[in-house]
Structures are given as structure tokens and as C-alpha cells.
Amino acid sequence: MKVQYFQDTDTLYIEFRPGEIAESRDLDENTLLELDADGAICAMTIEHASTRADMPRFSFEPIAA
């Protein structure tokens, strides 16, 4: 998984897994979901992320299985 925040455009890009994007779906006017040919989610783009996802407080914590 890769998470990128582009401060200049206030865009959050979350790549769940690499793959060739076959389809993009608008979930709402500021959220885009990208799917592969099998319909599996590859990535999500969130516009206006600082107001929609509380970006200054983002943290990541792996949980052991």
C-alpha cells in the first residue's frame, strides 16, 4: 500500500495495490475509485483531503497478525 498527499493540490492518493487501471468510478464529486479489469480496487483519489480526511493527524500503525 502506498499513500501520497499532494499539498499543492490538496489531493490524497491511496494505492492499495499496483495494477493496470481498467475503470475509474466517481464515488462523489471529490472521490475517485480506480479498479482493475477484474473489478478489484487498486486505488482511491480524494480531492480537498485536508478538510475531508484530517490530513495533519494521519498516522499508520501496522497490526501483527
Beta strands, then each sheet from edge to edge (+ up, - down):
strand 1: 2-6
strand 2: 11-15
strand 3: 23-28
strand 4: 31-35
strand 5: 41-47
sheet 1: 1+ 2- 5+ 4- 3+
end
